[in-house]
Amino acid sequence: MSVRIDTLPRITRPGVGAVLVSTWRVGTPERQRAAVDAIRETWEGAPWPTGDLLSYSVYTGTDGDTLLHYSQWRDVAAYDTFVQVHRDGRNARIDAAVPGIQRVALNKYELYRSGGLAGEAGEARAPGAIVIVDVEFDGPDAARQRAWVDAVFEALESDEKPHPGGISGHFHVSLDGTRVLNYAEWESEQAHIEALAGPGEGIGTATPEWHRVQNFPGLTGGGSVKRYLPALSLSDAGRH
């Protein structure tokens, strides 16, 4: 099986039973670029590990330090097998090219709900930036995760004038019942910055619906918000 290289994955592609999201810290923009190059070379230099891995994508943080890794799997068991057989050897080659990478966190999710944020119906817009919103609850509760996501969608509908730079939101619930991750597609980093700076423009407007989201029972803090730029998306060339 050979490797196909794109920029972004299809988040709503069929057959995905588990999504793995992890973060690396590399220190500088130069090391970010070097790490992406090392990942590309490592994966191009070996056969695609398994048909159960549907895509593996990498994004560079606009902080100049982090890399986000987003991979789509048929199920968690397939990922566990990959870890046992393939992961250490591939990481060793990447570490040889870019020593000192800090692997910070890895969480397992499933996609729960997706929706458009703005734009004309049927309008196709290419994301220029990905905004990751990661929230955590005070304990495992699958029903609460989904209820919070549903509340976000109600709040989004309450925004009278959403910022036009938003494209879509893809809400993932962690398999352990404690987290929600929103993978939000935006036209650009600047569009998201402007949306945050302009009250009433579509992110967290002072409506009762947004108040409910922000004060949801069991929510610990407001959640982290980080911006990333698409860098690399790999998949099995034989499945396209």
C-alpha atoms as a printed R data frame, in Angstrom:
    type eleno elety resid chain resno       x      y      z
1   ATOM     1    CA   MET     A     1   0.000  0.000  0.000
2   ATOM     2    CA   SER     A     2   1.419  3.381 -1.050
3   ATOM     3    CA   VAL     A     3   0.949  6.790  0.573
4   ATOM     4    CA   ARG     A     4  -1.222  9.607 -0.773
5   ATOM     5    CA   ILE     A     5  -0.381 13.167  0.352
6   ATOM     6    CA   ASP     A     6  -3.009 15.903  0.733
7   ATOM     7    CA   THR     A     7  -3.348 18.971  2.929
8   ATOM     8    CA   LEU     A     8  -6.522 18.189  4.867
9   ATOM     9    CA   PRO     A     9  -8.520 15.062  5.765
10  ATOM    10    CA   ARG     A    10 -12.241 14.499  5.189
11  ATOM    11    CA   ILE     A    11 -13.500 14.842  8.743
12  ATOM    12    CA   THR     A    12 -16.908 13.298  8.039
13  ATOM    13    CA   ARG     A    13 -15.646 10.412  5.892
14  ATOM    14    CA   PRO     A    14 -17.539  7.142  6.438
15  ATOM    15    CA   GLY     A    15 -16.066  4.203  8.319
16  ATOM    16    CA   VAL     A    16 -14.279  6.177 11.044
17  ATOM    17    CA   GLY     A    17 -14.819  4.524 14.423
18  ATOM    18    CA   ALA     A    18 -12.119  6.319 16.416
19  ATOM    19    CA   VAL     A    19 -10.148  9.553 16.135
20  ATOM    20    CA   LEU     A    20  -6.777  9.957 17.852
21  ATOM    21    CA   VAL     A    21  -5.624 13.512 18.619
22  ATOM    22    CA   SER     A    22  -2.199 14.259 20.048
23  ATOM    23    CA   THR     A    23   0.081 17.256 20.563
24  ATOM    24    CA   TRP     A    24   3.838 17.601 20.219
25  ATOM    25    CA   ARG     A    25   5.965 20.525 21.362
26  ATOM    26    CA   VAL     A    26   9.015 21.212 19.199
27  ATOM    27    CA   GLY     A    27  10.055 24.709 20.260
28  ATOM    28    CA   THR     A    28  10.409 26.924 17.184
29  ATOM    29    CA   PRO     A    29   8.830 27.498 13.754
30  ATOM    30    CA   GLU     A    30  11.992 26.109 12.146
31  ATOM    31    CA   ARG     A    31  11.671 22.904 14.140
32  ATOM    32    CA   GLN     A    32   7.968 22.721 13.300
33  ATOM    33    CA   ARG     A    33   8.825 22.710  9.588
34  ATOM    34    CA   ALA     A    34  11.646 20.229 10.105
35  ATOM    35    CA   ALA     A    35   9.356 17.869 12.040
36  ATOM    36    CA   VAL     A    36   6.678 18.004  9.323
37  ATOM    37    CA   ASP     A    37   9.334 17.215  6.706
38  ATOM    38    CA   ALA     A    38  10.610 14.314  8.818
39  ATOM    39    CA   ILE     A    39   7.083 12.927  9.224
40  ATOM    40    CA   ARG     A    40   6.486 13.122  5.476
41  ATOM    41    CA   GLU     A    41   9.789 11.423  4.643
42  ATOM    42    CA   THR     A    42   9.286  8.713  7.268
43  ATOM    43    CA   TRP     A    43   5.784  7.823  6.125
44  ATOM    44    CA   GLU     A    44   6.624  8.045  2.413
45  ATOM    45    CA   GLY     A    45   9.587  5.755  3.008
46  ATOM    46    CA   ALA     A    46   7.486  2.887  4.390
47  ATOM    47    CA   PRO     A    47   4.348  1.035  3.262
48  ATOM    48    CA   TRP     A    48   1.028  2.286  4.593
49  ATOM    49    CA   PRO     A    49   0.819  0.363  7.878
50  ATOM    50    CA   THR     A    50  -2.775 -0.892  7.774
51  ATOM    51    CA   GLY     A    51  -6.014 -0.433  5.905
52  ATOM    52    CA   ASP     A    52  -7.651  0.320  9.241
53  ATOM    53    CA   LEU     A    53  -5.829  3.675  9.358
54  ATOM    54    CA   LEU     A    54  -7.942  5.929  7.143
55  ATOM    55    CA   SER     A    55  -5.913  9.143  7.437
56  ATOM    56    CA   TYR     A    56  -3.118 10.763  9.427
57  ATOM    57    CA   SER     A    57  -2.877 14.562  9.407
58  ATOM    58    CA   VAL     A    58  -0.475 17.092 10.909
59  ATOM    59    CA   TYR     A    59  -1.008 20.794 11.631
60  ATOM    60    CA   THR     A    60   1.441 23.489 12.752
61  ATOM    61    CA   GLY     A    61   0.422 25.655 15.694
62  ATOM    62    CA   THR     A    62   0.389 29.388 15.109
63  ATOM    63    CA   ASP     A    63   2.239 29.619 18.430
64  ATOM    64    CA   GLY     A    64   5.400 28.524 16.580
65  ATOM    65    CA   ASP     A    65   5.854 25.623 18.991
66  ATOM    66    CA   THR     A    66   3.232 22.880 18.717
67  ATOM    67    CA   LEU     A    67   2.169 20.264 16.208
68  ATOM    68    CA   LEU     A    68  -1.305 18.743 16.243
69  ATOM    69    CA   HIS     A    69  -1.784 15.158 15.025
70  ATOM    70    CA   TYR     A    70  -5.242 13.976 13.937
71  ATOM    71    CA   SER     A    71  -5.704 10.385 12.774
72  ATOM    72    CA   GLN     A    72  -8.850  8.519 11.711
73  ATOM    73    CA   TRP     A    73  -9.162  4.781 12.478
74  ATOM    74    CA   ARG     A    74 -11.759  2.106 11.941
75  ATOM    75    CA   ASP     A    75 -11.585  1.327 15.663
76  ATOM    76    CA   VAL     A    76  -9.366  1.713 18.719
77  ATOM    77    CA   ALA     A    77  -8.119 -1.881 18.445
78  ATOM    78    CA   ALA     A    78  -6.524 -1.047 15.080
79  ATOM    79    CA   TYR     A    79  -4.684  1.875 16.665
80  ATOM    80    CA   ASP     A    80  -3.477 -0.309 19.547
81  ATOM    81    CA   THR     A    81  -2.058 -2.803 17.041
82  ATOM    82    CA   PHE     A    82  -0.294  0.014 15.177
83  ATOM    83    CA   VAL     A    83   1.317  1.145 18.444
84  ATOM    84    CA   GLN     A    84   2.640 -2.348 19.114
85  ATOM    85    CA   VAL     A    85   4.003 -2.929 15.609
86  ATOM    86    CA   HIS     A    86   4.781  0.354 13.863
87  ATOM    87    CA   ARG     A    87   4.757  3.501 16.015
88  ATOM    88    CA   ASP     A    88   8.075  3.298 17.865
89  ATOM    89    CA   GLY     A    89  10.117  2.691 14.724
90  ATOM    90    CA   ARG     A    90   8.529  5.620 12.888
91  ATOM    91    CA   ASN     A    91   8.891  7.951 15.864
92  ATOM    92    CA   ALA     A    92  12.543  6.959 16.224
93  ATOM    93    CA   ARG     A    93  13.259  8.084 12.660
94  ATOM    94    CA   ILE     A    94  11.469 11.384 13.255
95  ATOM    95    CA   ASP     A    95  13.336 11.909 16.539
96  ATOM    96    CA   ALA     A    96  16.659 11.271 14.789
97  ATOM    97    CA   ALA     A    97  15.881 14.131 12.397
98  ATOM    98    CA   VAL     A    98  14.441 16.472 15.058
99  ATOM    99    CA   PRO     A    99  15.802 15.565 18.513
100 ATOM   100    CA   GLY     A   100  14.040 16.697 21.667
101 ATOM   101    CA   ILE     A   101  10.387 16.496 20.616
102 ATOM   102    CA   GLN     A   102   8.045 16.570 23.635
103 ATOM   103    CA   ARG     A   103   4.965 14.389 23.173
104 ATOM   104    CA   VAL     A   104   2.486 16.152 25.425
105 ATOM   105    CA   ALA     A   105  -0.913 14.476 25.238
106 ATOM   106    CA   LEU     A   106  -2.973 11.919 23.348
107 ATOM   107    CA   ASN     A   107  -6.750 11.478 23.570
108 ATOM   108    CA   LYS     A   108  -9.196  9.115 21.872
109 ATOM   109    CA   TYR     A   109 -12.456 10.422 20.419
110 ATOM   110    CA   GLU     A   110 -15.382  9.670 18.183
111 ATOM   111    CA   LEU     A   111 -17.060 12.267 15.969
112 ATOM   112    CA   TYR     A   112 -20.487 13.120 17.398
113 ATOM   113    CA   ARG     A   113 -21.901 16.074 15.452
114 ATOM   114    CA   SER     A   114 -20.885 18.411 12.613
115 ATOM   115    CA   GLY     A   115 -22.415 21.563 11.200
116 ATOM   116    CA   GLY     A   116 -21.754 24.647  9.100
117 ATOM   117    CA   LEU     A   117 -20.913 27.915 10.824
118 ATOM   118    CA   ALA     A   118 -21.632 30.504  8.127
119 ATOM   119    CA   GLY     A   119 -21.619 31.162  4.392
120 ATOM   120    CA   GLU     A   120 -24.121 30.623  1.642
121 ATOM   121    CA   ALA     A   121 -25.884 27.285  1.358
122 ATOM   122    CA   GLY     A   122 -23.887 24.894 -0.787
123 ATOM   123    CA   GLU     A   123 -20.905 27.218 -0.866
124 ATOM   124    CA   ALA     A   124 -17.597 25.330 -0.850
125 ATOM   125    CA   ARG     A   125 -14.806 27.151  0.966
126 ATOM   126    CA   ALA     A   126 -11.319 25.818  1.626
127 ATOM   127    CA   PRO     A   127 -10.191 26.073  5.255
128 ATOM   128    CA   GLY     A   128  -7.046 28.117  5.746
129 ATOM   129    CA   ALA     A   129  -6.901 27.541  9.501
130 ATOM   130    CA   ILE     A   130  -8.137 24.984 12.019
131 ATOM   131    CA   VAL     A   131  -9.234 26.105 15.480
132 ATOM   132    CA   ILE     A   132  -9.187 23.445 18.185
133 ATOM   133    CA   VAL     A   133 -11.417 24.038 21.189
134 ATOM   134    CA   ASP     A   134 -10.828 21.452 23.920
135 ATOM   135    CA   VAL     A   135 -13.099 21.345 26.983
136 ATOM   136    CA   GLU     A   136 -13.049 19.006 29.962
137 ATOM   137    CA   PHE     A   137 -15.633 17.878 32.475
138 ATOM   138    CA   ASP     A   138 -15.208 16.896 36.115
139 ATOM   139    CA   GLY     A   139 -15.844 13.201 35.437
140 ATOM   140    CA   PRO     A   140 -16.967 10.684 32.827
141 ATOM   141    CA   ASP     A   141 -20.508 11.104 31.521
142 ATOM   142    CA   ALA     A   142 -21.236 10.317 27.869
143 ATOM   143    CA   ALA     A   143 -24.742 11.785 27.996
144 ATOM   144    CA   ARG     A   144 -23.406 15.061 29.423
145 ATOM   145    CA   GLN     A   145 -20.796 15.343 26.672
146 ATOM   146    CA   ARG     A   146 -23.475 15.127 24.004
147 ATOM   147    CA   ALA     A   147 -25.865 17.422 25.846
148 ATOM   148    CA   TRP     A   148 -23.159 20.109 25.984
149 ATOM   149    CA   VAL     A   149 -22.488 19.779 22.242
150 ATOM   150    CA   ASP     A   150 -26.212 20.041 21.534
151 ATOM   151    CA   ALA     A   151 -26.293 23.188 23.679
152 ATOM   152    CA   VAL     A   152 -23.468 24.682 21.603
153 ATOM   153    CA   PHE     A   153 -25.464 24.128 18.424
154 ATOM   154    CA   GLU     A   154 -28.472 25.851 20.013
155 ATOM   155    CA   ALA     A   155 -26.226 28.762 20.980
156 ATOM   156    CA   LEU     A   156 -24.791 29.020 17.481
157 ATOM   157    CA   GLU     A   157 -28.330 29.278 16.133
158 ATOM   158    CA   SER     A   158 -28.955 32.168 18.559
159 ATOM   159    CA   ASP     A   159 -26.170 34.270 17.045
160 ATOM   160    CA   GLU     A   160 -27.849 36.877 14.874
161 ATOM   161    CA   LYS     A   161 -24.731 37.717 12.888
162 ATOM   162    CA   PRO     A   162 -22.143 34.902 12.833
163 ATOM   163    CA   HIS     A   163 -18.720 35.867 11.547
164 ATOM   164    CA   PRO     A   164 -18.501 35.025  7.824
165 ATOM   165    CA   GLY     A   165 -15.034 33.502  8.187
166 ATOM   166    CA   GLY     A   166 -16.324 30.433 10.013
167 ATOM   167    CA   ILE     A   167 -16.834 27.372  7.819
168 ATOM   168    CA   SER     A   168 -17.736 24.376  9.971
169 ATOM   169    CA   GLY     A   169 -17.475 22.794 13.388
170 ATOM   170    CA   HIS     A   170 -16.867 19.092 14.040
171 ATOM   171    CA   PHE     A   171 -17.508 18.071 17.645
172 ATOM   172    CA   HIS     A   172 -15.720 14.988 18.974
173 ATOM   173    CA   VAL     A   173 -16.507 13.301 22.293
174 ATOM   174    CA   SER     A   174 -13.733 11.456 24.091
175 ATOM   175    CA   LEU     A   175 -14.158  7.730 24.547
176 ATOM   176    CA   ASP     A   176 -13.525  8.048 28.285
177 ATOM   177    CA   GLY     A   177 -16.510 10.396 28.669
178 ATOM   178    CA   THR     A   178 -14.576 13.390 30.036
179 ATOM   179    CA   ARG     A   179 -13.774 15.722 27.110
180 ATOM   180    CA   VAL     A   180 -15.180 17.383 24.009
181 ATOM   181    CA   LEU     A   181 -13.000 18.610 21.150
182 ATOM   182    CA   ASN     A   182 -14.283 20.944 18.452
183 ATOM   183    CA   TYR     A   183 -12.314 20.825 15.205
184 ATOM   184    CA   ALA     A   184 -13.469 24.095 13.634
185 ATOM   185    CA   GLU     A   185 -12.592 25.068 10.070
186 ATOM   186    CA   TRP     A   186 -12.015 28.771  9.366
187 ATOM   187    CA   GLU     A   187 -11.122 30.657  6.219
188 ATOM   188    CA   SER     A   188  -8.021 32.074  7.896
189 ATOM   189    CA   GLU     A   189  -6.319 32.625 11.230
190 ATOM   190    CA   GLN     A   190  -7.149 36.335 10.984
191 ATOM   191    CA   ALA     A   191 -10.852 35.631 10.525
192 ATOM   192    CA   HIS     A   192 -10.914 33.762 13.834
193 ATOM   193    CA   ILE     A   193  -8.950 36.515 15.597
194 ATOM   194    CA   GLU     A   194 -11.458 39.077 14.342
195 ATOM   195    CA   ALA     A   195 -14.391 36.931 15.458
196 ATOM   196    CA   LEU     A   196 -13.013 36.703 18.988
197 ATOM   197    CA   ALA     A   197 -12.364 40.451 19.106
198 ATOM   198    CA   GLY     A   198 -15.840 41.475 17.962
199 ATOM   199    CA   PRO     A   199 -18.671 40.861 20.456
200 ATOM   200    CA   GLY     A   200 -21.853 39.935 18.657
201 ATOM   201    CA   GLU     A   201 -19.998 38.569 15.658
202 ATOM   202    CA   GLY     A   202 -20.652 34.927 16.314
203 ATOM   203    CA   ILE     A   203 -18.486 33.440 19.073
204 ATOM   204    CA   GLY     A   204 -19.912 33.497 22.556
205 ATOM   205    CA   THR     A   205 -22.424 36.327 22.093
206 ATOM   206    CA   ALA     A   206 -24.142 37.356 25.335
207 ATOM   207    CA   THR     A   207 -27.302 35.317 24.824
208 ATOM   208    CA   PRO     A   208 -29.005 32.978 27.303
209 ATOM   209    CA   GLU     A   209 -27.980 30.074 25.070
210 ATOM   210    CA   TRP     A   210 -24.276 30.953 25.275
211 ATOM   211    CA   HIS     A   211 -24.574 31.560 29.029
212 ATOM   212    CA   ARG     A   212 -25.864 28.002 29.369
213 ATOM   213    CA   VAL     A   213 -22.922 26.650 27.340
214 ATOM   214    CA   GLN     A   214 -20.362 28.563 29.382
215 ATOM   215    CA   ASN     A   215 -21.888 27.590 32.730
216 ATOM   216    CA   PHE     A   216 -22.830 24.006 31.932
217 ATOM   217    CA   PRO     A   217 -22.856 21.720 34.996
218 ATOM   218    CA   GLY     A   218 -19.576 19.845 35.435
219 ATOM   219    CA   LEU     A   219 -17.598 21.947 32.953
220 ATOM   220    CA   THR     A   220 -14.134 22.715 34.321
221 ATOM   221    CA   GLY     A   221 -13.011 26.113 33.009
222 ATOM   222    CA   GLY     A   222 -13.701 27.633 29.618
223 ATOM   223    CA   GLY     A   223 -11.568 25.220 27.629
224 ATOM   224    CA   SER     A   224  -8.431 25.853 25.623
225 ATOM   225    CA   VAL     A   225  -8.522 27.475 22.179
226 ATOM   226    CA   LYS     A   226  -5.593 26.988 19.802
227 ATOM   227    CA   ARG     A   227  -5.140 27.856 16.135
228 ATOM   228    CA   TYR     A   228  -3.346 25.626 13.630
229 ATOM   229    CA   LEU     A   229  -2.421 25.744  9.957
230 ATOM   230    CA   PRO     A   230  -2.830 22.665  7.734
231 ATOM   231    CA   ALA     A   231   0.515 21.073  6.942
232 ATOM   232    CA   LEU     A   232   0.138 17.469  5.806
233 ATOM   233    CA   SER     A   233  -2.526 14.779  5.436
234 ATOM   234    CA   LEU     A   234  -1.549 11.202  4.584
235 ATOM   235    CA   SER     A   235  -3.717  8.286  3.524
236 ATOM   236    CA   ASP     A   236  -3.590  4.990  1.665
237 ATOM   237    CA   ALA     A   237  -3.357  5.857 -2.043
238 ATOM   238    CA   GLY     A   238  -5.114  2.628 -2.979
239 ATOM   239    CA   ARG     A   239  -8.343  3.722 -1.285
240 ATOM   240    CA   HIS     A   240  -8.880  6.901 -3.318
